[in-house]
């Protein structure tokens, strides 16, 4: 998560990379996980996975204008596969949280999930 957070922070906090990302249709604004939002890590991972194609294109177009550490993390395919694996592991938990937070959840339904 820390590498995904670093990439998200870079694109949120630097004007040019943020503008480059917004130029792509279908790109999403990076989100950082928060302590008070239970599913925010899942959302941050989802956005990273969806934006990775755009991140790679931005690196190809503007590699010399970007932080080398961020470029290395974006181009690291292992990080991308780990993010997908982590997403698969978090998905059942996110579904259970949604069920438990619904308006008509009973104790039996919460323990069933």
C-alpha positions as CSV (number, residue, x, y, z in Angstrom):
1,X,0.0,0.0,0.0
2,X,2.8,2.4,0.8
3,X,4.0,2.4,-2.9
4,X,0.5,2.9,-4.2
5,X,0.1,5.8,-1.7
6,X,3.3,7.4,-2.9
7,X,2.2,7.3,-6.5
8,X,-1.2,8.7,-5.6
9,X,0.3,11.5,-3.5
10,X,2.7,12.4,-6.3
11,X,-0.1,12.7,-8.9
12,X,-2.4,14.6,-6.4
13,X,0.3,17.0,-5.1
14,X,2.2,17.9,-8.3
15,X,0.6,20.2,-10.8
16,X,2.0,18.9,-14.1
17,X,1.5,15.1,-13.4
18,X,-2.1,15.9,-12.2
19,X,-2.8,17.8,-15.4
20,X,-1.3,15.0,-17.5
21,X,-3.5,12.5,-15.8
22,X,-6.6,14.6,-16.3
23,X,-5.9,14.8,-20.0
24,X,-6.8,11.1,-20.3
25,X,-10.5,10.4,-20.6
26,X,-11.5,7.7,-18.2
27,X,-8.7,8.5,-15.7
28,X,-9.7,8.9,-12.1
29,X,-8.4,11.2,-9.4
30,X,-6.1,9.3,-7.1
31,X,-7.5,8.7,-3.7
32,X,-5.6,8.1,-0.4
33,X,-6.9,5.7,2.2
34,X,-8.3,7.2,5.3
35,X,-8.5,5.8,8.8
36,X,-12.1,6.7,9.2
37,X,-13.3,5.2,5.9
38,X,-13.3,1.4,6.1
39,X,-13.2,0.7,2.4
40,X,-10.9,3.5,1.4
41,X,-7.9,1.2,0.9
42,X,-9.9,-0.9,-1.6
43,X,-10.9,2.3,-3.4
44,X,-7.3,3.5,-3.5
45,X,-6.2,0.1,-5.0
46,X,-9.0,0.1,-7.5
47,X,-8.1,3.6,-8.8
48,X,-4.4,2.7,-9.0
49,X,-5.3,-0.4,-11.1
50,X,-7.6,1.6,-13.4
51,X,-5.1,4.4,-13.8
52,X,-2.0,2.3,-14.3
53,X,-2.4,2.4,-18.1
54,X,-2.5,6.2,-17.9
55,X,0.4,6.3,-15.5
56,X,2.6,4.2,-17.9
57,X,1.6,6.5,-20.8
58,X,2.5,9.6,-18.8
59,X,5.9,8.0,-17.9
60,X,6.5,7.3,-21.6
61,X,5.7,10.8,-22.6
62,X,7.2,12.8,-19.7
63,X,9.8,10.5,-18.0
64,X,12.5,13.2,-17.7
65,X,10.0,15.6,-16.0
66,X,9.1,13.2,-13.3
67,X,10.6,11.9,-10.0
68,X,12.8,8.9,-10.8
69,X,11.5,7.0,-7.8
70,X,7.9,7.4,-8.9
71,X,8.8,6.4,-12.5
72,X,10.4,3.2,-11.2
73,X,7.3,2.3,-9.1
74,X,4.9,2.9,-11.9
75,X,7.0,0.8,-14.3
76,X,7.3,-2.0,-11.7
77,X,4.9,-4.7,-13.0
78,X,5.4,-6.7,-9.8
79,X,3.8,-3.8,-7.9
80,X,0.8,-3.9,-10.3
81,X,0.3,-7.7,-9.8
82,X,0.6,-7.3,-6.1
83,X,-2.1,-4.6,-6.1
84,X,-4.4,-6.9,-8.1
85,X,-3.7,-9.8,-5.7
86,X,-4.4,-7.5,-2.7
87,X,-7.6,-6.3,-4.3
88,X,-8.8,-9.9,-4.6
89,X,-8.0,-10.5,-1.0
90,X,-9.8,-7.3,0.2
91,X,-12.9,-7.9,-2.0
92,X,-14.7,-10.3,0.4
93,X,-14.1,-8.0,3.3
94,X,-15.4,-5.0,1.4
95,X,-18.6,-7.0,0.5
96,X,-19.0,-8.0,4.1
97,X,-18.6,-4.3,5.3
98,X,-21.3,-3.2,2.7
99,X,-23.7,-5.9,4.0
100,X,-23.1,-5.0,7.7
101,X,-23.6,-1.3,7.0
102,X,-26.9,-1.7,5.2
103,X,-30.1,-0.5,6.7
104,X,-31.7,-3.9,7.0
105,X,-28.8,-6.0,8.3
106,X,-29.5,-8.4,11.1
107,X,-27.1,-10.2,13.4
108,X,-27.6,-13.5,11.5
109,X,-26.8,-11.9,8.2
110,X,-23.7,-10.2,9.6
111,X,-22.3,-13.5,10.9
112,X,-23.2,-15.4,7.7
113,X,-20.9,-13.3,5.6
